């Protein structure tokens, strides 16, 4: 059963340097009613986390630059 997407829906940030993977995960979450934002790097993710304050962050570990583990630190 799909949830209604609205301002009270949980916010999920999807972080992955692979555009197709990121888009597929985001689409599936949006279909289920989540508010979804995307980031293509650890640095961008940190900015989005501070500005948007997601409830959940799905984070790729293997990314160039600031990888997933370094983003958590």
N, C-alpha and C positions, 0 to 999 in steps of 0.2 A: 504494500500500500504506500503510495507516494504521500509525502508530507507537503503541506503548503509552504512555499518559500515566502518568507516575509521578514520583517525587521526583527522578529523574535526567534527566527530559525537559528540553529547553531551555525557559527562561522568556522569554516575550515580553510586553512591555507595549504595549498599544494605546492611543494618546492621540488623542482626537478630541472636539470639542464636540458633534458630531452623533451622537446616541444610536444611530440606526439604522445609520449607517456603522460605528460602533465595534462594535456587536453583530454585524454581518455578518462583519467581519474576524475578530473574536474567535471566532465559531462555526467559521469555516473553519480557523483555526489549531488550535482544540481538536480538530476532526475529524481533523487530521493528527497529533495526539498531543502538541502543545505544551501546556505550562502557560501559561495566559493570565491576565493581570491587566489591568484597564482603568482609565483616568483620563479625566476630562472637561475637564481644564484643565492648563495648564503647571505651575501651583503644585502641584496634586495629583500630577502626574507626578513632580515633584522629590521629593516625600515618598515615593512608592512606589518610586522608583529607590533612594533611600537605605535604605529598609526591606527591600525584596524583592530587590534587586540582579539585575535581569533581564539575560539574555544579549543581548537585542535590544530596541530601542525603536522602534516604528512611530509616527511623530509627525506629526500634521497641522500644516502651517505656518500656515494661516489660522484662528486662534482668537482670540476676544476676550480682553482682559486680557493675560496673558503668552503671546505667540504662540510658534509652534514654534521660530523662530530665536532668540528671546530665552531660551527654555527651554534651548537648547544652550549659551548663553554662560556 
